[in-house]
Amino acid sequence: MLSTDFCGFALTSPFLLASGPATRDADHIARGLEAGWAGAVTKTISTEPSSGLRLSPRFSAVGGGLVNLELLSDRGLESWLKDIESVKRSFPDRMLIASIAAPAYSLGEWRSMAGQCGAAGADALELNLSCPHGLGGRDMGIAAGRSPEIAREVTAAVCEAADVPVLVKLGPGAGDVAAVAAAVERSGAAGVSAVNTVPALGKVDVENLWIEPSPGGLTSPGGLSGAPLKPVALRVVAEVRRATSLEVSGIGGITTWSDACEFILLGARTVQVCTGVMFKGFGLIEDLRSGLTDYMIRNRFAGVRAMEGRLLDMVADYEDLEAGRCVPRIRADLCLKDDLCYVSCRDAGGGAITLAPDRSPVVDVEKCLGCSLCMQVCPSPGCITMEAAGALRRKERGRHGPRH
Ligand SMILES: Cc1cc2nc3c(=O)[nH]c(=O)nc-3n(C[C@H](O)[C@H](O)[C@H](O)COP(=O)(O)O)c2cc1C
């Protein structure tokens, strides 16, 4: 039921291991594939092995996510070519994607790495045009993914040299994502992987006057991954799908089957997981697979491809959003009488909510701004809903609000 395809490769499920610590060598990748992942993207291979893995400590768990100071792989191309061959020999039915990045702006190096990884057996290439640190000064990493021109040139060079499909990995701050995605599509890319981490500082310890992670006592912006990244990643996935016909691999904050589902409904063909596996191990795949299967049965989706992009037509340009009037409906039986809706409406809304003697909230529809802040702050699920009125576009599609 979960089987699908990506860039011409038949997959047992949409779940891939993302480039990172859990795909740092053949041994890790093999253990992940044995656990049931449908494929893996190698830690980014470069002709100049990175020194970032020598920084210690290099992680900070913050805000439900993770900031890391890692760079690309610390292992050379030669050793990676052997790993690619050995993984493919043992797992011919799983997709192995080689993540590559030239250390400087050299199209020759991009071509050479692409050709060699393809010849070693990689099923596809992922061009890391989004590493958040270290390479920007050399027009690579995040700087390349921000420039449609550089992204186009690199992609065209790699597509020329490679016999396998080429994916371009973008970061959340890729500037005009639609323009970059359209540029790489014109250059022959088969797809986009979105997103890489976003530059961020780690945890600030105000009592001990310290910032994590600080190898040798100094810190620097690292890459933020995990839960805080998800809404941003979903936006990038939708933007790429709206602007191009590229296949998309969604990445960012996926730890549950429903996170994965969100990406697929917004247009991702596959999803990749990095921080989720770092926190929970390769066994996470079991929950992802069974949860998505149950969801598909419950919602009568015949296959993963039938889910792909089902919510994409709800995403529009801001200018196309239509004014409408919504007012909250509050279910007294679910109200916890915690005053949160009253306080937020009083101090940041229209002051439309008053409290009855028993502290039940009462809405003055005339004063209500229709903003939904009361619903957002209410801790009781289903207690406050917004009653939609006049959302023309939805009515045209025969929908009147979220399906419950
Ligand atoms: C410690 C760490 C190392 C990473 N290394 C790479 C890398 O070498 N190449 C790459 O393209 N992305 C790398 N990433 C980014 C992930 O592949 C992924 O795009 C990002 O973390 C968002 O997904 P997540 O929220 O599931 O972690 C790394 C992420 C982390 C946390």
The ligand as a Tripos MOL2 file, in Angstrom:
@<TRIPOS>MOLECULE
LIG
   31    33     1     0     0
SMALL
NO_CHARGES

@<TRIPOS>ATOM
      1 C1         23.6920   17.0660   12.4490 C.3       1 LIG1
      2 C2         23.1620   17.3020   11.0720 C.ar      1 LIG1
      3 C3         23.9830   17.1180    9.9760 C.ar      1 LIG1
      4 C4         23.4920   17.3310    8.6860 C.ar      1 LIG1
      5 N1         24.3030   17.1350    7.6190 N.ar      1 LIG1
      6 C5         23.8380   17.3410    6.3650 C.ar      1 LIG1
      7 C6         24.6570   17.1230    5.2290 C.ar      1 LIG1
      8 O1         25.8060   16.6940    5.3130 O.2       1 LIG1
      9 N2         24.1310   17.3810    4.0090 N.ar      1 LIG1
     10 C7         22.8450   17.8290    3.8390 C.ar      1 LIG1
     11 O2         22.4090   18.0470    2.7050 O.2       1 LIG1
     12 N3         22.0450   18.0350    4.9110 N.ar      1 LIG1
     13 C8         22.5080   17.7980    6.1420 C.ar      1 LIG1
     14 N4         21.6930   17.9950    7.2170 N.ar      1 LIG1
     15 C9         20.3270   18.5150    7.0080 C.3       1 LIG1
     16 C10        19.2820   17.3870    6.9900 C.3       1 LIG1
     17 O3         19.4940   16.4970    5.9260 O.3       1 LIG1
     18 C11        17.8760   17.9790    6.8600 C.3       1 LIG1
     19 O4         17.7590   18.6690    5.6380 O.3       1 LIG1
     20 C12        17.5170   18.9490    7.9850 C.3       1 LIG1
     21 O5         18.0950   18.5500    9.1910 O.3       1 LIG1
     22 C13        16.0050   19.0720    8.1690 C.3       1 LIG1
     23 O6         15.4200   17.8200    8.4220 O.3       1 LIG1
     24 P1         15.0970   17.2720    9.9190 P.3       1 LIG1
     25 O7         14.2570   18.3060   10.5810 O.co2     1 LIG1
     26 O8         14.4270   15.9610    9.6990 O.co2     1 LIG1
     27 O9         16.4190   17.1240   10.5900 O.co2     1 LIG1
     28 C14        22.1680   17.7600    8.5080 C.ar      1 LIG1
     29 C15        21.3300   17.9260    9.6130 C.ar      1 LIG1
     30 C16        21.7980   17.6970   10.8830 C.ar      1 LIG1
     31 C17        20.8820   17.8800   12.0520 C.3       1 LIG1
@<TRIPOS>BOND
     1     1     2 1
     2     2     3 ar
     3     2    30 ar
     4     3     4 ar
     5     4     5 ar
     6     4    28 ar
     7     5     6 ar
     8     6     7 ar
     9     6    13 1
    10     7     8 2
    11     7     9 ar
    12     9    10 ar
    13    10    11 2
    14    10    12 ar
    15    12    13 ar
    16    13    14 ar
    17    14    15 1
    18    14    28 ar
    19    15    16 1
    20    16    17 1
    21    16    18 1
    22    18    19 1
    23    18    20 1
    24    20    21 1
    25    20    22 1
    26    22    23 1
    27    23    24 1
    28    24    25 2
    29    24    26 1
    30    24    27 1
    31    28    29 ar
    32    29    30 ar
    33    30    31 1
@<TRIPOS>SUBSTRUCTURE
     1 LIG1         1 GROUP 0 **** ****
